[in-house]
Amino acid sequence: MQLHTSRLRIQPLTMEEFRLLLEGTAQVEAALGLSPAGRELDPHTKEAMKALYAEAVRNEDNYQWYTNWMIIRNVDNVAVGSACFMGRPDRDGSVELGYGLEESYWGQGYMTEAARALCDWALSQPGVRRVTAETERGNLASQRVLQNCGMQLYRATEEGLFWKREKEASV
């Protein structure tokens, strides 16, 4: 399964591909047939991905809610970022989306395009009623991404802002 937009392919990693990502970006790029980007996960992201991988192993039947989704540019077959859900839908039908984009691709609309596609996909899944996300107060670019995906601010704390997009009601 893959998601497609006009400029991107968003591919959820299989369990084996996710394991390869933790060994090194070059390994998963080779497995996916991507053009090498020459970048590695930063230590904080790698630790977060290890925790998600452990959850994916425990929830293999629902791994798409735990795996890394690679964001790949069609024009050059390069991974420009990634996204993930922070677990399967909770009892209220909420899933949380997290994402990151390589700095050299900021400001070009790629993250908005990918996040919108991921929100659309999630909201089309059984049991999902809303997609949520959190941003730091000072991360205006990420706030714009979420606003452009149809998310609305629903809570603010000193540390962060919390966003949601609800499934549209059926007529």
C-alpha positions in Angstrom: 0.0 0.0 0.0 1.2 3.5 -0.8 -0.4 6.9 -0.8 0.2 9.2 -3.9 -0.1 12.9 -4.4 0.9 15.0 -7.4 4.5 15.2 -6.3 5.0 12.5 -3.6 4.8 8.9 -2.8 4.1 8.1 0.8 5.1 4.6 1.7 4.6 2.8 5.0 7.6 0.7 5.7 7.1 -3.1 6.2 8.4 -4.6 9.4 11.6 -5.6 7.6 12.1 -2.2 6.0 11.4 -0.5 9.4 14.1 -2.7 10.9 16.5 -1.7 8.1 15.8 2.0 8.8 17.0 1.5 12.4 20.2 0.0 11.0 20.8 3.0 8.8 19.1 5.1 6.2 21.2 3.8 3.3 20.0 0.2 4.0 16.3 1.1 3.7 16.9 3.4 0.7 18.6 0.5 -1.1 15.7 -1.9 -0.1 13.2 0.5 -1.5 15.2 1.3 -4.6 15.5 5.0 -3.7 18.1 7.5 -4.8 20.5 7.8 -1.8 20.0 11.0 0.2 23.2 10.6 2.3 21.4 11.5 5.6 20.9 9.5 8.8 18.3 9.8 11.5 19.3 12.2 14.3 19.7 10.5 17.7 16.3 11.8 19.1 14.4 10.6 16.1 16.2 7.3 16.1 15.3 6.6 19.7 11.6 7.5 19.0 11.7 5.2 15.9 13.1 2.3 18.1 10.2 2.7 20.5 7.7 2.7 17.6 9.3 -0.3 16.1 9.0 -2.2 19.4 5.2 -1.3 19.4 4.9 -2.3 15.7 6.4 -5.7 16.6 3.8 -6.1 19.4 1.0 -5.0 17.1 2.1 -6.6 13.8 -1.6 -6.9 12.6 -1.9 -3.1 12.9 1.7 -2.1 12.1 0.6 0.8 9.8 -0.3 2.7 13.0 3.2 2.3 14.3 5.5 2.2 11.3 7.5 5.0 9.6 5.9 6.3 6.4 8.6 7.5 4.0 7.8 10.7 2.1 9.4 10.3 -1.4 9.6 12.9 -4.1 8.5 11.5 -7.4 10.8 13.7 -9.5 14.1 12.2 -8.2 13.0 9.2 -6.1 14.5 10.7 -2.9 13.1 10.4 0.6 12.6 14.0 1.8 11.0 13.2 5.2 8.8 10.8 7.1 5.7 10.6 9.2 4.2 8.2 11.6 1.1 7.7 13.7 1.7 7.3 17.4 -0.4 4.1 17.7 -3.7 2.7 16.6 -6.9 4.6 17.2 -7.9 5.0 20.9 -11.3 4.3 22.3 -12.5 7.7 21.1 -11.3 7.1 17.6 -8.3 9.4 17.7 -4.9 8.9 16.2 -1.9 11.2 16.5 0.2 12.2 13.6 3.9 13.1 13.8 6.2 14.1 11.0 9.5 15.6 10.0 11.0 17.0 6.8 14.6 17.5 5.8 15.4 21.2 6.2 16.5 21.6 2.6 12.9 20.8 1.5 11.2 23.3 3.9 8.9 25.9 2.5 8.0 24.0 -0.7 4.6 22.5 0.5 5.8 18.9 0.7 4.9 18.4 4.3 1.5 19.9 3.8 0.9 17.6 0.9 2.0 14.5 2.8 0.2 15.3 6.0 -3.0 16.0 4.1 -2.8 12.6 2.4 -2.0 10.8 5.7 -4.9 12.6 7.4 -7.3 11.6 4.5 -6.1 8.0 4.7 -6.4 7.8 8.5 -9.9 9.3 8.5 -11.0 6.7 5.9 -10.0 3.8 8.2 -12.6 2.0 10.3 -12.9 3.3 13.8 -11.0 6.6 13.2 -12.9 9.8 14.0 -10.1 12.3 14.3 -6.5 12.9 13.6 -4.5 15.0 16.2 -1.1 16.5 16.2 1.0 18.6 18.6 3.4 21.5 17.7 5.7 23.6 19.8 4.4 27.1 20.3 7.2 28.6 18.3 7.0 26.2 15.3 5.0 28.4 13.0 5.8 26.4 9.9 4.4 23.2 11.4 1.3 25.1 12.6 0.7 26.3 9.0 1.1 22.7 7.8 -1.6 21.6 10.2 -3.9 24.5 9.4 -3.5 23.8 5.7 -4.5 20.2 6.3 -7.8 21.3 7.8 -6.8 20.9 11.4 -8.0 23.3 14.1 -6.4 24.4 17.3 -8.3 22.9 20.2 -5.9 23.2 23.2 -2.9 25.2 24.2 -0.4 24.8 27.0 2.8 26.6 27.9 4.8 23.9 26.0 2.6 23.2 23.0 -0.4 23.6 20.8 -2.8 20.7 20.1 -4.6 20.3 16.8 -7.3 18.1 15.4 -9.2 17.3 12.3 -12.5 15.5 12.7 -14.1 13.0 10.3 -16.8 14.8 8.3 -20.2 13.7 9.3 -22.1 11.6 6.8 -25.2 13.2 5.3 
